[in-house]
Amino acid sequence: MTKSKITQTFTQSMSELHTWAGLVFGWLLFAIFLTGTLSVFEPELTHWMQPSLRSNQVQPIQALSSAELKLRQLAPQADTWTIALPQNRKPDLEIGWKKGKATLERHLDPQTGAVLKVRDTEGGHFFAHFHFELHSGKAGLWLVSLASVVMLAALVSGIAIRTQVIKDFFLLRWRRTWLNVHTMTGVFTLPFVLLITYTGLTITFFMLLPVVPQVLYGSSWNGPYAVAAKNFDRPRANLPGELVPLTQLLPLAEKELGEGSISFIRVNNPGDRQSVVTFFRKIDDSIVAISSRATFDGVTGELLGSQTTWNKYVQIYRSLVGLHIARFGGYPLSWLYFGAGLVSCVMIATGLVFFTVKRRNRYSRSTELTQYMYRAIEALNITAVAGITIACAAYLWANRLLPLGFNDRASAEITFFFIAWLLTLFHAFYRSPLQAWSEQLRIAAGLCIGLPVINALTTDVGLPAAIARNDWMTAGVDLTSALLGILLAITAWRVTAKQSNQQHPFKKTLGWINPEQSSR
């Protein structure tokens, strides 16, 4: 076989891999990338979805005093206390306690210590959770990992078959075709997508294949952090002991970990002679996403030990985690990740659209069964791209529209997300492709643009009020939503204009959805 023949065969194989793997997993990958992009601003989304948690910033020692006083009142006999101090991107004060198997949490006003009524919601955590396991537990984690492997294969095969277009990218020979937009955005985000995909696979490795580290470390393996972390905890003595005020320990902890760096406190066995108080350092100023800590005797205040250094393997692993979650670079890095994530979504979406556009005329002359298969692919493309965008916006709308006293409100918001997504699937099959694209993009645009409006109508933290009180976490969500809505509206307008100038060969819907229209 000649060299040119081998090259041609290799290129053809890479093309087939890129095309079909990209199609089958592209629907899933768009959902993963979109929710992952939104989860970059998980703290801001959670803050927006809990409008009652608005208070002025206070010094950490004042917030800690309020939290400790409330825990002494509410849970003096608890096994464990936890305190999450206000931070830049999480400005509320949260306490928790555990007694036996029961765990309770409360949000407090950091100034007064009063318990705040908070609407039940998963907040931005839902997007992060869906991003890495599709809200489906271990099965979802396997699917996401498989999709990540396919993404790496698609990147490699895409580079192999699009060398000329890659050259055009650097020579600024950009053309507005579906293929060129797909390839150009792919080249532009290639380092980001490689980074995110590889680090994501690394994070899930220990979750999916625990047998490997168990062989190395034994059956007691609980993750790299547990292996490398020093243990300063002590068993309960079942003898009374007066807990030293936590505000007295805070300066000592800051001496070990850095002034103003404490984000979390855990108290084991409060009220017992063997009580232990551990202060944890924040992780948003280091690429190594691991929290250093200092532990004290809860009765005497004596330093039991601290850990600010880790072995090189844990540092490497947690650095990969830090690169994936992007908490270390502040808002500049978050916006960089957010923008790159959106462009990556465009890359995936245009690839899906290019698959159908390239084959549209060919399949219009095929058998009826083939036409129905192709029509189903068109509908799934619409649902995977426009549909999940509607579902994400609907999730935020549900947070504002559901009654505050609604039973299991957090689950209801998530149910709203999945119902909205399912409805877009039915709509995509019912309408012709260009109509479905146009209508769903317009719905998504309306929901995004209307989000600041519904926020202002249903709460007292609307955009004008948020700006007035310098609450840019809330205002940022409103403004970003409105901007995305405008971009979606422009896209919908262009699709509508294309619809009026083009007769789609698959304008009819699937017969089993709408028999009357299909038979015309």
N, C-alpha and C positions, 0 to 999 in steps of 0.2 A: 504493500500500500504506500503510495507516495505521500510526501510530507504535506502537500496541499490537501490531499484527501483526508489525512488524519486531522488536520486543522479544521476542515469543513465538518467532519463528523463530530469533533469535540465541540465546535461552536453550536452545531445543531442540537447536541445533547444538552448543552448548557441553556440553550434557548427554550427547549421543552421543559427543563427543570424550572427555569425562572417563570415561565408562563403559567404552568399548571399548579406548581407549588404556591406561586404568588396569588393565584386566583383562589384556591381552596382555603389557604390560610390568611389571605388578605382581608377577608371579612373579619376574622378574629383579630388580626394584627391591628386593624384600624381601631377597633374597640379598645384594645390594650393600650395603644399609643395615645388615643384621645383621653381616656381616663387617667393615664399616667401623666399626661400633660397638665390636666386639671389638678392632679394631686400635688403638683409642684407648689401650689398655693393652698394646700390642705388647711394650714392654720387660719388663713384668711377666710376661706369658705366656711369653716366651722364657726369662726367669729361672726360672720354674716348671718349664719343660720341660728344663732343664739342671741337675738337682739336685746335680751334683758341683761346680758353681761356687759355692761358699760359702766366703768368707774374710772376715776382719776388715778394716775400712777402714784404709788407710794414707795417709800423705802423698803427694801427687803425685810429689815428687822421689824417694821411695823406690820407688814403682811404676815410674817411668821408669828408675831405675838397674837394677832387676831386668830390665826389658824390654831395655834396651840390652846388658847383659851376655849375655843369652840370644841375641840377634841376632848379636852378635860371635862367639858359639860356633857357632851353627847355620848362618848365612848370611853369612860374611865377604865372599864374592864376588858377592853379589846385586846386581841393578840398582837395586832399590828396597826400602827398609824402610818399614813402617808400624806405628804404635803407637797403639792406642786406650786411653787412660787410664781408670781407673775413674771413673764418674760416679754421681750420686744414683740414677738409674733404670737404670743399667747398671754394676753394681758390679764386674764382672770385668775383668781385664787381658788384652788381646788383641794379639798381634803378628802380622805378616804380612810376607812377602817375595816378590819377583818376580825370576825369572831367565829371560830370554827370554820364552816364552809360558807358562811354568809359574808358578803362584801357589799359595803354601802359607800356612796360618794355624795358629796355636797359641794356646791359652789358658794363662795362667800364674797361679801363686799370686803375688799382688803383693808378699808379704812375702819369700818365699824364691826366687822366680823359677823354681820347679819347674814342669815341664810337666804340666798336668792332663788326665786322660782325660775327654773330653766325649762324651756320647751325640750321635750324628749326628741333627740335627733342623733343620727350617726355623723352628721356634718360632712366635712370634706374627707373624713376617714373612709367613707363608703367608696369614693372614687379610688383611693389608694388600695383598699381591700379588693375591689373589683379588678384593678389593674394587675395584681399579682396572683389572684386565684379565682377570678370571675364569679365571686360570691358562691363558690361551689366546693369549698374545702379542698381536700387532697386531690380529687379528680380535676378540679380547676387548675391547681398548681401544676399538675402534669401537663395539662393542655397548654398552659402559658409557656411552660418550658419547651415543649415540642414546637410551639409556634416560634419561639426564640431561636431554636436550632434552624428551623426553616428560614427565618429571616437572615441568619448568617449565610446560609446556602444561597439565598436569593441575592444577597449583596455580592457574593463572590461570582455567581453566574451572571449577574447584571454587568459587572465590570468586564467579564470575559466577552460578552456579546455586544457591548455598547462602547467599544474603545474609541470609535470615531466621534460619537456624540460627546464623550468625555473630553476629547481634544477640542471640540467646538465650544465646550463650556469655558475652558481657559482662554480660548481665542475670542470669547464674547460673541460667538455666532449663535445667538439665541433666536429660536423661532417659536411661534405660538401654536404648536400642535400638541395633541395629547401625549404623544411619545416624547417630545422634547421637554415638555413641562415635567413629565414623570422622571425623565433622566436627569434633567438639570437640578431639580429639587433633590434627587437622590445623590448626586455628586456633591451638592452644597451641604447636605446633612450627613454625608458618609461618616466622618469622624464621630459625630454625635451618636448616630445610630449604632455604630460598632461599639462605642463605649457603653451605651445604655444596655444593649443586648448582651454583651459579654459580662458586664457587672451583674446584670439581672440573673443570668445563668449561674454565676458564682454564688450569689446569695441563696438561690434555691437548691444548690447542690447538697448542702448538709441537711436540708429538709426532706429531700426526695431520696437520698441515698445514705441514710444514717449508718448502714452496715459498714461502710468504709472507715469512718472515724471510730466506730465501736471496736473494730478489729485492732486499731492502733491504741485506743485509750481504755477499752473495756466497756462493760455494760452500763457503767455509771455516766457515760457520756451525755452531757446536756448542752453541747454547743461549745465553740472555741472560747467564748467569754468565760464560761463556768470552769473550763480547764485551766485557764491562765489567771483567773481572779483569785486573790487571796481571801480566805474566809476568816472573818473576825466575829461572826455570830456566836452566841452562846445559848445553851438550853435554859428554859425557865427554871428558876430555883424554887418557885412557889412560896417565896418569902417576901413580905411587903418591903418596898423601897421607894423613897420619894424621888421622882424624876426631876433632875436638874432642869431649870428653865432653858428651853431651846435657844432663846435669845442670847443666853450667856455663851452657848456653844458656837453660835454662828460666827463671831469674830475669830475663834480658834480654827474653825473649818476654813474660813477665808484665808487665814494665814498659810494653811496647807495647800489650798487649791486655787487661790487668787481672789482678790477683792471683787465683789459683785458678780462672782461666777457661779454661785450656788443656784441650782434650778429645782432640786428635788431632795426631800428629806424622808427617811424611813425610820420609824421607831419600832423595834421589836420588843415585846414584853413590857409595855409601859406599866408603871406601878409595881414592877417586880425588881428584886435586888439584882437580877441579872439582865436588866434592860440594856439595850444597845441602840445607839443613835448613829445613823449613817447619813452623811451629807454627800450628795452627788453633784458633780460639776456639769455645767451645760456643754453641749457638743457643737453648737452652731458657730464656733470660731476656730474649728480645726477640721481638716480633711479626714482625720481618723475618727470615725463615728463611734467612739467608745467613751464612757463617762468615768473619769477618775473619781476617787472617793476617799473620804476620811471618816473613820469610825471611832466613836467615843463610848466610854462607860456611861450609861444613862444616869447613874446615881452619883458617882464621884466626879464625872466630867473628864476623867483621865483619857488621853489619846490611846486607843487600843492599836491603832495602825492606820496607815494610808497607802494608797496605791495610785501612782501617777505615771508609771511606766509599765509597758507590756512587752511580751516577747515579740520577736520580729514577725512570726507567722500570724499572730492575732492582729498586729498592726497592718500587715499587708491586706488581710481579709477585711478588716474594718475600714481600711482606706478605700477599698472597692465599694463597700457599702456606702461610705461617705460620698464617693463620686456618683453613685446612683441616686441617692436621695437629695443631694445638693442642698444641704443645710448650712454649709460652712462659708459660703461666699456672700451672704446677705442678699439684698434685693437685686443687685446687678447680676449675680449668677442665676438667681431664680428667674429673672426675666429672660436671660439668655437661654436657659433650659426650656422655658415656656415657648419662646419664639421658635427655637429649633424643633420642639415637639410639634407645634402647629405645622411647620413646613414639612416635617416627616409625615404628618397626617395627609397633607396635600399630595405628597409623593405616593403614598399608598392608594389614596382615592383616585388619582389620575391613572395609576396603573390598572386599577379595576375597570375604570371607564374605557381606557384604551383597549382592553381585551374585547369589550363588546363592540366598540366602534369599528375596530379592525375587521371583525367577523360578521358585521350586521348584514351586509348584502349577500354574503355567501350563505348564511343560514336562512335568509329569506327565500332562497330557492331550494332548500332542503326538504326532507320529509316533514310531515306534521309533528311527529314525535320529536325530531331534532329541533324544530322551531319552538316547541313547548319547553324543551330543556334550556334553550337559549333565553327564552322569555323568563324562565325562572331565575337564570343567572342575573339578568337585568334587574329583576325585582329584589334579589338578595343584595346586589350592589347598592341599590337605593336604600334598603333597610339598614345595611351595614354602615353606610356613610351618613346620609341625612337622618335616618331613623334614630340612630343612637344619639345624634346631636340633639334631636327633639327630646329624647328620653332624659338626657342630662339636664336640659333646661327645665323639663317637667318636674324633675326631682327637686329643683330649687323652688319652683312655683308651689309644689305641694307643701313645702316648709312654711310658706306664707298663707296658704289657703286652708289647710287642715285645722280644725278647732284645737285650741291649746289643750283641752281636756280629753282629746281623742285617745281611746284605749290603744296602747302599744303604738304610739305615734311614730316612733323611729322606723318600725317595720312597715307601717303604712306608707311612709315616704318612699321607701325602697320598692314596695309593691307598685306604687304610682309610676316609678321609673320603668319597671318591667311591663306594666300594662300599656304605657305609652309606646314603648318599643314594639310590643306585639301588634298594636293597632297600626303602626306604620308598615308592618309586614303585610297585613291584609290590604292596606291602601295601595301598596306598591304592586300587588298582584291585580288589584281591581282596576287601576287606571293604566293608561298607556305609559311607556317609560318616560318620555319627555314631560308628559303631564304630571306624573308622579314626582319626578325630580323637581320640577318647578313648584309644585304645591308644597312638597315637604320642605324644601329650602325656604319658602316663604313662611311656613309655619315656624320653622326654627328661628328665622330672623325676627318674626313677631314676638316669640317667647323671649328671646334674648334682649331685644330692644325694650320690651315691656317689663322686664325684671325690675329695673329701678323704679318704675311706676308703681307696680304692685307692692314693692318694698315701702315706698313712701305712703301708700294708702293704708297699709295694714300695720305699720309700726311707727315709732317715733324716731327711727334711725335712718330715715330716708336720705337721699343724696345731699340736699341742702343742709339738713341738720348734721349729717356726718362731717361735711366739710367745715361747718361752723365750729364744731367741737374738735376739729383736727383728727377725726377718726378716719384715717386714710385706709385702714384695712377694710372697713365697710364701703367707703366711697370707691376704693379700688375695684371691688367686685362689681359694683354697679356700673362704673365707667368701662371696665373691660368687657362686661356683658353687652353693653350698648354698642361698643366698637365692633365686637364680633358679630352682633346682629346686623350692623350696617354692611359689613363685608359679606355676610350671608345674603342680605337683600340684593346687593349688587350682583352676586352670583346667580340668584334666582331670576333677576331681571334679564341677565344674559341668556340663561336657559330658555326663558319665556320668548325672548326675541328669536332665538334659534328655532324654537318650536313653531313659530308663526311662518318661518321661511323654509321649513323642511317637512316633508312627509315621511314619517317614520315607518319603515317596512313592518314593524311589529306594533302598529298602533292599537290593534285589538288586544283585549285582555285575555287571560286564560279562561277557557270555557267553563271550567269547574268552579270558578269564582263568580263569573257573571255570564251565564249561558246566553242570555238574550242578546247582549252586546257582541259576544264572540261570534254569534251565528249570522250577524248581519252581513 
